[in-house]
């Protein structure tokens, strides 16, 4: 499997998000959230209907930054785990994407939501 380099962790705003487009039409794309030194990456698809989560390009968080919110249904997800706490997919979770740091850059498998 090949890897795709996304960005350096510092390229993701602290307590903010960054979207990454799909590599092919068959995938949903990814988004990353950085909280200080921790980065979480998820597939940009709601577990309820598979629709993109962002309510504006690259915008995934509630106005107070405390949770991920699906633009279609208002489902709310924990930032750290991707677990849905409220909405039609309560109890489901966003698909987390493992990554590695290679030469200071975040790299993911080409099969991961790209």
N, CA, C and O atoms as a GROMACS GRO file, in nm:
protein
  456
    1UNK      N    1   0.084  -0.118   0.000
    1UNK     CA    2   0.000   0.000   0.000
    1UNK      C    3   0.088   0.125   0.000
    1UNK      O    4   0.191   0.129   0.067
    2UNK      N    5   0.047   0.223  -0.074
    2UNK     CA    6   0.122   0.346  -0.077
    2UNK      C    7   0.072   0.441   0.032
    2UNK      O    8  -0.035   0.421   0.089
    3UNK      N    9   0.150   0.542   0.057
    3UNK     CA   10   0.111   0.642   0.157
    3UNK      C   11   0.094   0.776   0.090
    3UNK      O   12   0.154   0.805  -0.014
    4UNK      N   13   0.011   0.857   0.151
    4UNK     CA   14  -0.012   0.993   0.104
    4UNK      C   15   0.028   1.088   0.215
    4UNK      O   16  -0.017   1.074   0.329
    5UNK      N   17   0.111   1.185   0.184
    5UNK     CA   18   0.152   1.287   0.280
    5UNK      C   19   0.048   1.397   0.280
    5UNK      O   20   0.012   1.450   0.175
    6UNK      N   21   0.001   1.432   0.400
    6UNK     CA   22  -0.103   1.535   0.412
    6UNK      C   23  -0.044   1.673   0.439
    6UNK      O   24  -0.064   1.766   0.361
    7UNK      N   25   0.027   1.687   0.550
    7UNK     CA   26   0.083   1.816   0.590
    7UNK      C   27   0.165   1.796   0.717
    7UNK      O   28   0.171   1.685   0.771
    8UNK      N   29   0.227   1.901   0.763
    8UNK     CA   30   0.292   1.900   0.894
    8UNK      C   31   0.186   1.928   1.000
    8UNK      O   32   0.090   1.999   0.972
    9UNK      N   33   0.200   1.873   1.120
    9UNK     CA   34   0.101   1.903   1.226
    9UNK      C   35   0.078   2.053   1.247
    9UNK      O   36  -0.034   2.096   1.272
   10UNK      N   37   0.183   2.132   1.236
   10UNK     CA   38   0.171   2.277   1.256
   10UNK      C   39   0.088   2.344   1.148
   10UNK      O   40   0.047   2.459   1.164
   11UNK      N   41   0.064   2.275   1.035
   11UNK     CA   42  -0.019   2.331   0.928
   11UNK      C   43  -0.168   2.319   0.959
   11UNK      O   44  -0.252   2.373   0.885
   12UNK      N   45  -0.202   2.250   1.067
   12UNK     CA   46  -0.341   2.240   1.113
   12UNK      C   47  -0.355   2.340   1.226
   12UNK      O   48  -0.278   2.334   1.322
   13UNK      N   49  -0.450   2.431   1.220
   13UNK     CA   50  -0.463   2.530   1.327
   13UNK      C   51  -0.486   2.462   1.463
   13UNK      O   52  -0.562   2.365   1.472
   14UNK      N   53  -0.421   2.513   1.566
   14UNK     CA   54  -0.442   2.457   1.700
   14UNK      C   55  -0.588   2.477   1.740
   14UNK      O   56  -0.641   2.588   1.730
   15UNK      N   57  -0.652   2.370   1.784
   15UNK     CA   58  -0.795   2.368   1.818
   15UNK      C   59  -0.880   2.400   1.695
   15UNK      O   60  -0.990   2.455   1.706
   16UNK      N   61  -0.828   2.365   1.579
   16UNK     CA   62  -0.899   2.386   1.454
   16UNK      C   63  -0.890   2.264   1.365
   16UNK      O   64  -0.841   2.159   1.406
   17UNK      N   65  -0.938   2.278   1.243
   17UNK     CA   66  -0.946   2.166   1.150
   17UNK      C   67  -0.884   2.200   1.016
   17UNK      O   68  -0.861   2.317   0.982
   18UNK      N   69  -0.857   2.095   0.941
   18UNK     CA   70  -0.811   2.111   0.803
   18UNK      C   71  -0.866   1.994   0.723
   18UNK      O   72  -0.856   1.879   0.765
   19UNK      N   73  -0.923   2.024   0.607
   19UNK     CA   74  -0.979   1.921   0.520
   19UNK      C   75  -0.876   1.879   0.416
   19UNK      O   76  -0.790   1.958   0.376
   20UNK      N   77  -0.887   1.754   0.373
   20UNK     CA   78  -0.802   1.700   0.268
   20UNK      C   79  -0.893   1.634   0.166
   20UNK      O   80  -0.972   1.546   0.201
   21UNK      N   81  -0.883   1.673   0.040
   21UNK     CA   82  -0.974   1.618  -0.061
   21UNK      C   83  -0.951   1.470  -0.084
   21UNK      O   84  -0.846   1.415  -0.052
   22UNK      N   85  -1.052   1.408  -0.141
   22UNK     CA   86  -1.043   1.266  -0.175
   22UNK      C   87  -0.940   1.247  -0.285
   22UNK      O   88  -0.924   1.333  -0.372
   23UNK      N   89  -0.871   1.136  -0.280
   23UNK     CA   90  -0.772   1.103  -0.383
   23UNK      C   91  -0.842   1.054  -0.509
   23UNK      O   92  -0.795   1.078  -0.621
   24UNK      N   93  -0.955   0.986  -0.491
   24UNK     CA   94  -1.035   0.938  -0.604
   24UNK      C   95  -1.181   0.966  -0.573
   24UNK      O   96  -1.216   0.995  -0.459
   25UNK      N   97  -1.267   0.956  -0.672
   25UNK     CA   98  -1.410   0.978  -0.650
   25UNK      C   99  -1.473   0.873  -0.561
   25UNK      O  100  -1.581   0.895  -0.506
   26UNK      N  101  -1.408   0.759  -0.547
   26UNK     CA  102  -1.464   0.650  -0.467
   26UNK      C  103  -1.445   0.672  -0.317
   26UNK      O  104  -1.492   0.591  -0.237
   27UNK      N  105  -1.379   0.778  -0.278
   27UNK     CA  106  -1.351   0.803  -0.137
   27UNK      C  107  -1.413   0.935  -0.092
   27UNK      O  108  -1.454   1.018  -0.174
   28UNK      N  109  -1.418   0.954   0.039
   28UNK     CA  110  -1.486   1.070   0.096
   28UNK      C  111  -1.394   1.186   0.130
   28UNK      O  112  -1.442   1.296   0.152
   29UNK      N  113  -1.265   1.166   0.134
   29UNK     CA  114  -1.175   1.269   0.181
   29UNK      C  115  -1.157   1.256   0.332
   29UNK      O  116  -1.223   1.175   0.397
   30UNK      N  117  -1.069   1.336   0.385
   30UNK     CA  118  -1.033   1.329   0.526
   30UNK      C  119  -1.038   1.468   0.587
   30UNK      O  120  -1.041   1.568   0.516
   31UNK      N  121  -1.039   1.471   0.720
   31UNK     CA  122  -1.015   1.597   0.790
   31UNK      C  123  -0.936   1.567   0.916
   31UNK      O  124  -0.945   1.460   0.975
   32UNK      N  125  -0.857   1.666   0.955
   32UNK     CA  126  -0.774   1.654   1.073
   32UNK      C  127  -0.810   1.762   1.172
   32UNK      O  128  -0.851   1.872   1.134
   33UNK      N  129  -0.795   1.730   1.299
   33UNK     CA  130  -0.817   1.824   1.409
   33UNK      C  131  -0.691   1.822   1.493
   33UNK      O  132  -0.639   1.714   1.526
   34UNK      N  133  -0.641   1.939   1.529
   34UNK     CA  134  -0.523   1.944   1.617
   34UNK      C  135  -0.561   2.011   1.748
   34UNK      O  136  -0.621   2.119   1.750
   35UNK      N  137  -0.525   1.945   1.856
   35UNK     CA  138  -0.540   2.002   1.990
   35UNK      C  139  -0.404   1.995   2.056
   35UNK      O  140  -0.362   1.892   2.108
   36UNK      N  141  -0.335   2.109   2.053
   36UNK     CA  142  -0.198   2.119   2.102
   36UNK      C  143  -0.109   2.022   2.023
   36UNK      O  144  -0.090   2.042   1.903
   37UNK      N  145  -0.055   1.919   2.086
   37UNK     CA  146   0.034   1.827   2.015
   37UNK      C  147  -0.038   1.704   1.962
   37UNK      O  148   0.022   1.623   1.892
   38UNK      N  149  -0.166   1.690   1.992
   38UNK     CA  150  -0.241   1.572   1.948
   38UNK      C  151  -0.317   1.602   1.819
   38UNK      O  152  -0.381   1.707   1.806
   39UNK      N  153  -0.308   1.510   1.724
   39UNK     CA  154  -0.380   1.522   1.596
   39UNK      C  155  -0.470   1.400   1.581
   39UNK      O  156  -0.427   1.287   1.603
   40UNK      N  157  -0.595   1.424   1.543
   40UNK     CA  158  -0.690   1.318   1.512
   40UNK      C  159  -0.729   1.336   1.365
   40UNK      O  160  -0.751   1.448   1.319
   41UNK      N  161  -0.736   1.224   1.294
   41UNK     CA  162  -0.777   1.228   1.153
   41UNK      C  163  -0.896   1.135   1.136
   41UNK      O  164  -0.897   1.023   1.185
   42UNK      N  165  -0.997   1.186   1.065
   42UNK     CA  166  -1.119   1.110   1.040
   42UNK      C  167  -1.156   1.116   0.892
   42UNK      O  168  -1.117   1.209   0.821
   43UNK      N  169  -1.230   1.016   0.848
   43UNK     CA  170  -1.289   1.018   0.715
   43UNK      C  171  -1.404   1.120   0.720
   43UNK      O  172  -1.481   1.122   0.815
   44UNK      N  173  -1.414   1.202   0.618
   44UNK     CA  174  -1.517   1.307   0.613
   44UNK      C  175  -1.650   1.248   0.565
   44UNK      O  176  -1.696   1.279   0.456
   45UNK      N  177  -1.709   1.163   0.648
   45UNK     CA  178  -1.838   1.101   0.616
   45UNK      C  179  -1.913   1.070   0.745
   45UNK      O  180  -1.860   1.005   0.835
   46UNK      N  181  -2.036   1.118   0.754
   46UNK     CA  182  -2.120   1.089   0.870
   46UNK      C  183  -2.157   0.941   0.869
   46UNK      O  184  -2.193   0.888   0.764
   47UNK      N  185  -2.149   0.873   0.983
   47UNK     CA  186  -2.186   0.731   0.985
   47UNK      C  187  -2.334   0.705   0.957
   47UNK      O  188  -2.373   0.592   0.929
   48UNK      N  189  -2.417   0.808   0.965
   48UNK     CA  190  -2.561   0.790   0.942
   48UNK      C  191  -2.594   0.772   0.794
   48UNK      O  192  -2.658   0.673   0.757
   49UNK      N  193  -2.551   0.866   0.709
   49UNK     CA  194  -2.583   0.858   0.566
   49UNK      C  195  -2.460   0.863   0.476
   49UNK      O  196  -2.472   0.851   0.354
   50UNK      N  197  -2.343   0.880   0.534
   50UNK     CA  198  -2.221   0.887   0.454
   50UNK      C  199  -2.196   1.022   0.390
   50UNK      O  200  -2.106   1.036   0.308
   51UNK      N  201  -2.276   1.123   0.426
   51UNK     CA  202  -2.260   1.257   0.369
   51UNK      C  203  -2.140   1.327   0.432
   51UNK      O  204  -2.102   1.295   0.545
   52UNK      N  205  -2.079   1.423   0.361
   52UNK     CA  206  -1.969   1.500   0.420
   52UNK      C  207  -2.018   1.574   0.545
   52UNK      O  208  -2.134   1.615   0.553
   53UNK      N  209  -1.929   1.590   0.639
   53UNK     CA  210  -1.964   1.653   0.767
   53UNK      C  211  -1.955   1.806   0.765
   53UNK      O  212  -2.032   1.872   0.834
   54UNK      N  213  -1.864   1.861   0.688
   54UNK     CA  214  -1.837   2.005   0.699
   54UNK      C  215  -1.954   2.091   0.653
   54UNK      O  216  -2.013   2.067   0.548
   55UNK      N  217  -1.985   2.192   0.733
   55UNK     CA  218  -2.097   2.282   0.705
   55UNK      C  219  -2.054   2.398   0.616
   55UNK      O  220  -2.138   2.466   0.558
   56UNK      N  221  -1.926   2.418   0.604
   56UNK     CA  222  -1.863   2.508   0.507
   56UNK      C  223  -1.729   2.440   0.476
   56UNK      O  224  -1.680   2.364   0.559
   57UNK      N  225  -1.670   2.464   0.360
   57UNK     CA  226  -1.546   2.392   0.328
   57UNK      C  227  -1.441   2.400   0.440
   57UNK      O  228  -1.396   2.508   0.476
   58UNK      N  229  -1.405   2.284   0.493
   58UNK     CA  230  -1.304   2.276   0.598
   58UNK      C  231  -1.353   2.310   0.737
   58UNK      O  232  -1.272   2.314   0.830
   59UNK      N  233  -1.482   2.334   0.756
   59UNK     CA  234  -1.537   2.370   0.887
   59UNK      C  235  -1.616   2.254   0.944
   59UNK      O  236  -1.721   2.217   0.890
   60UNK      N  237  -1.565   2.196   1.052
   60UNK     CA  238  -1.624   2.075   1.109
   60UNK      C  239  -1.669   2.091   1.254
   60UNK      O  240  -1.743   2.007   1.304
   61UNK      N  241  -1.625   2.196   1.322
   61UNK     CA  242  -1.648   2.208   1.465
   61UNK      C  243  -1.766   2.298   1.498
   61UNK      O  244  -1.802   2.388   1.422
   62UNK      N  245  -1.826   2.272   1.614
   62UNK     CA  246  -1.929   2.361   1.669
   62UNK      C  247  -1.866   2.498   1.690
   62UNK      O  248  -1.744   2.511   1.695
   63UNK      N  249  -1.948   2.600   1.701
   63UNK     CA  250  -1.897   2.737   1.714
   63UNK      C  251  -1.806   2.755   1.836
   63UNK      O  252  -1.718   2.841   1.834
   64UNK      N  253  -1.827   2.675   1.940
   64UNK     CA  254  -1.741   2.686   2.058
   64UNK      C  255  -1.619   2.593   2.050
   64UNK      O  256  -1.537   2.590   2.141
   65UNK      N  257  -1.607   2.516   1.940
   65UNK     CA  258  -1.491   2.430   1.919
   65UNK      C  259  -1.488   2.304   2.003
   65UNK      O  260  -1.386   2.235   2.006
   66UNK      N  261  -1.598   2.271   2.070
   66UNK     CA  262  -1.597   2.160   2.166
   66UNK      C  263  -1.632   2.024   2.106
   66UNK      O  264  -1.613   1.922   2.172
   67UNK      N  265  -1.684   2.022   1.981
   67UNK     CA  266  -1.726   1.895   1.922
   67UNK      C  267  -1.735   1.908   1.771
   67UNK      O  268  -1.741   2.019   1.717
   68UNK      N  269  -1.735   1.795   1.704
   68UNK     CA  270  -1.753   1.788   1.560
   68UNK      C  271  -1.904   1.783   1.536
   68UNK      O  272  -1.975   1.712   1.607
   69UNK      N  273  -1.953   1.858   1.437
   69UNK     CA  274  -2.096   1.861   1.409
   69UNK      C  275  -2.121   1.830   1.262
   69UNK      O  276  -2.056   1.887   1.174
   70UNK      N  277  -2.215   1.740   1.236
   70UNK     CA  278  -2.254   1.706   1.099
   70UNK      C  279  -2.347   1.815   1.047
   70UNK      O  280  -2.447   1.848   1.110
   71UNK      N  281  -2.314   1.870   0.932
   71UNK     CA  282  -2.394   1.978   0.873
   71UNK      C  283  -2.533   1.931   0.831
   71UNK      O  284  -2.627   2.010   0.830
   72UNK      N  285  -2.547   1.804   0.796
   72UNK     CA  286  -2.675   1.755   0.746
   72UNK      C  287  -2.777   1.731   0.856
   72UNK      O  288  -2.892   1.772   0.843
   73UNK      N  289  -2.736   1.665   0.966
   73UNK     CA  290  -2.834   1.630   1.071
   73UNK      C  291  -2.807   1.696   1.205
   73UNK      O  292  -2.888   1.685   1.296
   74UNK      N  293  -2.694   1.764   1.219
   74UNK     CA  294  -2.659   1.823   1.348
   74UNK      C  295  -2.606   1.721   1.447
   74UNK      O  296  -2.595   1.752   1.566
   75UNK      N  297  -2.574   1.600   1.401
   75UNK     CA  298  -2.516   1.500   1.492
   75UNK      C  299  -2.387   1.556   1.551
   75UNK      O  300  -2.313   1.627   1.483
   76UNK      N  301  -2.361   1.524   1.677
   76UNK     CA  302  -2.245   1.577   1.748
   76UNK      C  303  -2.152   1.463   1.789
   76UNK      O  304  -2.195   1.363   1.845
   77UNK      N  305  -2.023   1.481   1.759
   77UNK     CA  306  -1.922   1.379   1.782
   77UNK      C  307  -1.813   1.432   1.874
   77UNK      O  308  -1.775   1.549   1.867
   78UNK      N  309  -1.761   1.343   1.961
   78UNK     CA  310  -1.647   1.378   2.045
   78UNK      C  311  -1.525   1.398   1.957
   78UNK      O  312  -1.502   1.321   1.863
   79UNK      N  313  -1.447   1.499   1.986
   79UNK     CA  314  -1.327   1.525   1.908
   79UNK      C  315  -1.224   1.414   1.927
   79UNK      O  316  -1.167   1.366   1.829
   80UNK      N  317  -1.201   1.373   2.049
   80UNK     CA  318  -1.095   1.275   2.078
   80UNK      C  319  -1.123   1.136   2.025
   80UNK      O  320  -1.030   1.065   1.987
   81UNK      N  321  -1.250   1.095   2.021
   81UNK     CA  322  -1.283   0.956   1.986
   81UNK      C  323  -1.366   0.943   1.859
   81UNK      O  324  -1.371   0.835   1.800
   82UNK      N  325  -1.432   1.050   1.816
   82UNK     CA  326  -1.523   1.044   1.702
   82UNK      C  327  -1.658   0.981   1.735
   82UNK      O  328  -1.740   0.962   1.646
   83UNK      N  329  -1.682   0.949   1.861
   83UNK     CA  330  -1.807   0.886   1.903
   83UNK      C  331  -1.922   0.984   1.896
   83UNK      O  332  -1.910   1.097   1.945
   84UNK      N  333  -2.033   0.943   1.836
   84UNK     CA  334  -2.151   1.028   1.826
   84UNK      C  335  -2.224   1.031   1.960
   84UNK      O  336  -2.262   0.926   2.013
   85UNK      N  337  -2.242   1.150   2.014
   85UNK     CA  338  -2.308   1.168   2.142
   85UNK      C  339  -2.454   1.212   2.128
   85UNK      O  340  -2.534   1.195   2.220
   86UNK      N  341  -2.487   1.270   2.011
   86UNK     CA  342  -2.623   1.320   1.991
   86UNK      C  343  -2.654   1.318   1.841
   86UNK      O  344  -2.570   1.354   1.759
   87UNK      N  345  -2.774   1.274   1.809
   87UNK     CA  346  -2.818   1.273   1.670
   87UNK      C  347  -2.859   1.134   1.625
   87UNK      O  348  -2.860   1.041   1.705
   88UNK      N  349  -2.892   1.119   1.497
   88UNK     CA  350  -2.945   0.992   1.447
   88UNK      C  351  -2.846   0.877   1.448
   88UNK      O  352  -2.885   0.762   1.435
   89UNK      N  353  -2.719   0.906   1.463
   89UNK     CA  354  -2.619   0.799   1.464
   89UNK      C  355  -2.558   0.782   1.603
   89UNK      O  356  -2.446   0.732   1.616
   90UNK      N  357  -2.631   0.823   1.709
   90UNK     CA  358  -2.581   0.813   1.846
   90UNK      C  359  -2.530   0.672   1.874
   90UNK      O  360  -2.598   0.573   1.846
   91UNK      N  361  -2.409   0.666   1.928
   91UNK     CA  362  -2.345   0.538   1.958
   91UNK      C  363  -2.252   0.491   1.848
   91UNK      O  364  -2.163   0.410   1.874
   92UNK      N  365  -2.269   0.541   1.726
   92UNK     CA  366  -2.176   0.511   1.617
   92UNK      C  367  -2.057   0.605   1.629
   92UNK      O  368  -2.056   0.695   1.713
   93UNK      N  369  -1.957   0.585   1.545
   93UNK     CA  370  -1.839   0.671   1.551
   93UNK      C  371  -1.789   0.702   1.411
   93UNK      O  372  -1.811   0.626   1.316
   94UNK      N  373  -1.723   0.814   1.400
   94UNK     CA  374  -1.655   0.849   1.276
   94UNK      C  375  -1.543   0.748   1.253
   94UNK      O  376  -1.491   0.689   1.348
   95UNK      N  377  -1.506   0.729   1.129
   95UNK     CA  378  -1.396   0.638   1.097
   95UNK      C  379  -1.264   0.710   1.120
   95UNK      O  380  -1.229   0.805   1.049
   96UNK      N  381  -1.191   0.663   1.220
   96UNK     CA  382  -1.062   0.720   1.254
   96UNK      C  383  -0.957   0.668   1.156
   96UNK      O  384  -0.963   0.552   1.113
   97UNK      N  385  -0.863   0.752   1.121
   97UNK     CA  386  -0.759   0.715   1.026
   97UNK      C  387  -0.624   0.718   1.096
   97UNK      O  388  -0.580   0.823   1.143
   98UNK      N  389  -0.557   0.604   1.103
   98UNK     CA  390  -0.423   0.602   1.162
   98UNK      C  391  -0.324   0.675   1.071
   98UNK      O  392  -0.339   0.677   0.949
   99UNK      N  393  -0.224   0.731   1.132
   99UNK     CA  394  -0.122   0.801   1.054
   99UNK      C  395   0.014   0.781   1.118
   99UNK      O  396   0.026   0.737   1.232
  100UNK      N  397   0.115   0.812   1.041
  100UNK     CA  398   0.252   0.812   1.092
  100UNK      C  399   0.312   0.948   1.065
  100UNK      O  400   0.266   1.022   0.977
  101UNK      N  401   0.415   0.981   1.140
  101UNK     CA  402   0.491   1.103   1.113
  101UNK      C  403   0.618   1.060   1.041
  101UNK      O  404   0.696   0.980   1.093
  102UNK      N  405   0.638   1.113   0.924
  102UNK     CA  406   0.755   1.081   0.843
  102UNK      C  407   0.822   1.211   0.804
  102UNK      O  408   0.767   1.292   0.730
  103UNK      N  409   0.943   1.231   0.856
  103UNK     CA  410   1.017   1.354   0.832
  103UNK      C  411   0.935   1.477   0.873
  103UNK      O  412   0.938   1.580   0.806
  104UNK      N  413   0.860   1.463   0.984
  104UNK     CA  414   0.780   1.573   1.037
  104UNK      C  415   0.649   1.598   0.965
  104UNK      O  416   0.581   1.698   0.993
  105UNK      N  417   0.612   1.510   0.874
  105UNK     CA  418   0.488   1.523   0.799
  105UNK      C  419   0.393   1.410   0.831
  105UNK      O  420   0.437   1.297   0.854
  106UNK      N  421   0.262   1.438   0.833
  106UNK     CA  422   0.160   1.337   0.858
  106UNK      C  423   0.140   1.257   0.729
  106UNK      O  424   0.117   1.315   0.623
  107UNK      N  425   0.148   1.125   0.740
  107UNK     CA  426   0.128   1.038   0.624
  107UNK      C  427   0.022   0.933   0.658
  107UNK      O  428   0.023   0.877   0.768
  108UNK      N  429  -0.067   0.907   0.564
  108UNK     CA  430  -0.172   0.807   0.581
  108UNK      C  431  -0.164   0.707   0.467
  108UNK      O  432  -0.108   0.736   0.362
  109UNK      N  433  -0.220   0.590   0.490
  109UNK     CA  434  -0.228   0.488   0.386
  109UNK      C  435  -0.318   0.538   0.274
  109UNK      O  436  -0.418   0.606   0.301
  110UNK      N  437  -0.287   0.508   0.151
  110UNK     CA  438  -0.367   0.552   0.039
  110UNK      C  439  -0.507   0.495   0.040
  110UNK      O  440  -0.594   0.546  -0.031
  111UNK      N  441  -0.532   0.391   0.119
  111UNK     CA  442  -0.665   0.330   0.126
  111UNK      C  443  -0.756   0.402   0.224
  111UNK      O  444  -0.876   0.373   0.228
  112UNK      N  445  -0.704   0.494   0.303
  112UNK     CA  446  -0.779   0.556   0.412
  112UNK      C  447  -0.858   0.678   0.367
  112UNK      O  448  -0.808   0.790   0.375
  113UNK      N  449  -0.980   0.656   0.320
  113UNK     CA  450  -1.069   0.767   0.290
  113UNK      C  451  -1.021   0.864   0.185
  113UNK      O  452  -1.074   0.974   0.174
  114UNK      N  453  -0.922   0.825   0.110
  114UNK     CA  454  -0.864   0.917   0.014
  114UNK      C  455  -0.935   0.909  -0.119
  114UNK      O  456  -0.899   0.980  -0.213
   0.00000   0.00000   0.00000
